[in-house]
Amino acid sequence: QVQLVESGGGLVQAGGSLRLSCAASGITFSTYAFDWYRQTPGNQRELVASISRGGETIYPDSVKGRLTISRDTAKNTVYLQMNSLKPEDTAVYSCHARTLRGLEFWGQGTQVTVSS
């Protein structure tokens, strides 16, 4: 069974940091690229970070310099290090895995709340 399980969310003050984890199982980890998305009740789902099979990363301008995506092959885990958090970063953050053949899977998400 393919599973993506996020953890590490919580409540932090503006300017604080969190590290989200996405533990993957049931897949050949190295064949997947990964993304982190976030979504609030009134907004569309927004891509905030991507990492390729080879470790190349992409970020939108809205988070560049504050968020860092990484992957640990030995642990089959993808991370999102979140620094200098702002209230507008408050959202449910979800992990997304995808292959070149178009297979894709989603985690259930973890809540991040940044207080002002």
C-alpha positions in Angstrom: 0.0 0.0 0.0 1.3 3.4 -0.9 1.2 5.9 2.0 2.4 9.4 2.5 2.2 10.5 6.1 2.9 14.1 7.0 4.0 15.2 10.5 5.6 18.2 12.2 2.8 20.8 11.9 1.7 22.9 14.8 1.3 26.3 16.2 4.2 28.8 16.1 4.7 32.5 16.5 5.5 34.7 13.5 9.2 34.5 12.9 9.5 31.0 14.2 10.4 27.7 12.4 8.9 24.3 11.8 10.1 21.2 10.0 7.5 19.1 8.2 8.1 15.5 7.4 6.6 13.3 4.7 7.2 9.6 5.3 6.7 7.5 2.2 6.1 3.8 2.1 5.0 1.3 -0.5 7.0 3.1 -3.3 10.4 3.0 -4.9 11.4 6.3 -3.3 14.1 7.2 -5.8 11.7 7.1 -8.8 9.4 9.8 -7.4 9.6 13.6 -7.4 7.9 15.3 -4.5 6.1 18.5 -3.9 4.7 20.3 -0.9 1.4 22.2 -1.3 -0.6 24.3 1.0 -4.3 25.2 1.2 -6.6 27.4 3.3 -10.4 27.1 3.3 -10.8 30.1 1.0 -7.9 29.6 -1.3 -6.8 27.3 -4.1 -4.1 24.7 -3.3 -0.7 26.4 -3.8 2.6 24.7 -4.7 5.3 25.9 -2.3 8.2 23.6 -3.0 9.3 20.8 -5.4 12.2 18.4 -5.5 13.2 16.3 -8.5 14.4 12.7 -8.5 17.9 14.1 -8.8 17.5 16.6 -5.9 16.8 19.8 -7.9 14.5 22.2 -6.0 12.0 24.8 -7.2 10.2 27.4 -5.1 7.8 30.2 -5.9 8.8 33.7 -5.0 6.4 33.8 -2.1 8.4 31.4 -0.1 11.9 31.6 -1.7 14.5 32.0 1.0 12.3 30.8 3.8 11.3 27.3 2.9 13.6 24.5 2.0 12.6 21.1 0.6 14.9 18.1 1.0 14.9 14.3 0.7 16.5 11.5 2.7 16.7 8.4 0.6 17.8 6.2 3.5 14.6 7.2 5.5 12.2 7.4 2.5 11.3 10.8 3.9 10.9 14.3 2.4 11.2 17.4 4.6 10.1 21.0 4.4 12.1 23.2 6.6 10.1 26.4 7.3 11.9 29.4 8.7 10.8 33.1 9.3 7.2 32.0 9.3 4.5 34.6 8.6 0.8 34.5 9.5 0.0 34.1 5.8 1.9 30.8 5.9 -1.0 29.4 7.9 -2.5 26.4 6.0 -2.8 22.7 5.7 0.4 21.5 4.1 0.2 18.3 2.0 2.9 16.1 0.5 2.6 15.0 -3.1 4.6 12.3 -4.9 4.8 11.8 -8.7 6.5 9.6 -11.2 7.5 10.2 -14.8 4.7 7.9 -15.9 2.1 10.0 -14.2 1.4 8.1 -11.1 0.7 10.4 -8.2 -0.2 10.2 -4.5 -1.2 12.6 -1.8 -0.8 12.7 1.9 -3.6 13.8 4.2 -1.9 17.0 5.3 -0.7 18.6 8.5 -1.9 21.9 9.9 0.5 24.8 10.3 -0.7 27.8 12.2 1.4 31.0 12.5 0.2 33.5 15.1 0.8 37.2 14.8 
